[in-house]
Each structure stands twice: as C-alpha cells, then as structure tokens.
Amino acid sequence: MELKNHKITKDRDNRLLKRYFTELENEKRSKVAHNGWIMNADPMEDFAMKGWHYLRRTINIWSDSVKLRYGERPSDSPFLWEHMSRYVADMASVFDGFRLDNAHSTPIHVCYYLL
C-alpha cells in the first residue's frame, strides 16, 4: 500500500504490512504460510503447526520464503520429504558445504533425517 495524495492505494509490491499467506498459481490455488521469526519464542517450537501465531500476527514475516509442513515422518508428506532429500543430496554433490538457512524453525527430526 502506498500513501498518495492522502489516500491509501493498493499496490502489491509496496505494502505497509507484509503478507502472512500467499496463494500459489497452481490448479488448486494452494495457500501457503510465509516463514519468519517470533521475538523471544522457543526456537524448537514449530510455530506453523500452532497456527495461533499467524492469527495473532506475532510473526516477523520473511515474505521470500514459505513454511513447509513436513509432519512427523516421511509418510506424512512423501513428496516433500523426497523432494527435499533429493535437493540436499544434489547440493552436497556440488558444494563442499552449505547452510540450512532459518535452521531454528526447521523441525529437528527433519534436520536429522536430511543429514
């Protein structure tokens, strides 16, 4: 949103508040939650599974990334676990090292699995 001539106008690229959710341009028009961080929160808590953070708007949103819902085991989301496993293996074959950005909000059981 932008202030022009004392009027608030819609502008997708210039918002006063960042979006918490985005609609994907796929057949299902899937909705995804953006990732971020919560001040003084437990870094081991998977806040995407406790949706009240989104309802209370307590998350400082990073609008360039989305929260992935892995579940507790690969059978909970087979495509995601397989896709990310292939991605990690591909990156490990190309680079000597790489980092897990936003590691504090990736469930620890997923980190163990991918390592």
N, C-alpha and C positions, 0 to 999 in steps of 0.2 A: 504494500500500500504506500501511497505517496501523498504528501501534502502539497496541493497545487491550488493557489488562489483560495486558500482557506477551506478547501473541500478535500475530503478523503476519497481517493480514487483507487480502484482495484488495479494492481499491477503484479502479475505472477512472480516477477523476478525481484521485486523490491517490496518486501513485506515488513510490517512493524513487528510481527511475531512469526517465528519460524513454524512451519507445519509440523505437526506431530505424526501425521499419516499422509501417505501418498497412494493414489490409485494407479496401478500398473496398466500399461497399454497392451493387455493380452485379452484373449477371448473371454475369460472370466471376470475381467476388470478387477483383479485381486487388489486388496487393500493391504498395505504394509506399514508397520510402525518404524519410525526413524530411531536410530540409536542415539546415545548421548550419555550424560553422567548426572548423578544426583549428589548434591553437596552433602557431606557427612554421612553418606549411606554406607551400608555394608557392601564392600566390593564383591563379596561372594554371592550376593543375592541376585538371582536372575529376575530383574525387575520387569521384563517383558511378560513373565508368567504371572506376575502380580499386577494386573492392569491398572490398579488404582493410581499408580504414579502418573499414568497418562491422563486419567480423569482429573486429577488434582493439578496437573501441569507443573509438577515439581522437577521435571527433567530438563536439563540444559541440552537442547537438541542439536545434533550434528546432522544437518539436512542432506549430507552427501553419502550417508550410509543408512542401512536398514538393519533392524534387529532380526536375527534368524532364530526360528523356533526349532531347535534340534530334538527336543524331547529328552527322555531319559536314556534311550538306547537307539541304535541304528534302525530297528524295526518301527520306531515311532515316526520316522521321516526318512525312508530309504533313499529317495532321490537326493535330498540334501546331504546326507552323510556320504553317499557315494561321490557326489559332485565335489564336495569339499576335500574328500580323501584324494581324488584324482588331482585336484588343484594343488594341494600341498605336495604331493609326490612330484608333479611337474615342476613346481618352483624349486624343490630340493634338488632336482636333477640339473637345473640350470645355474643356480646360485650357490655360493659357499655358505651363505646364511641369509636369513630374512627374519623379520619380526612379525609377531602377531599384534597388529595394531588394535588398540582397545581391548587388550587381553583381560583386563579386570571385569569385563562384562561378558566374556565367553565362558560358559559353564566349564568347571574344572574337569568334569568327566569327558567333555568333548576335547579339551586340550590333551588329556592323557591318551585318548583314542588316536588323535591325529599325530601325536609324537611317536 
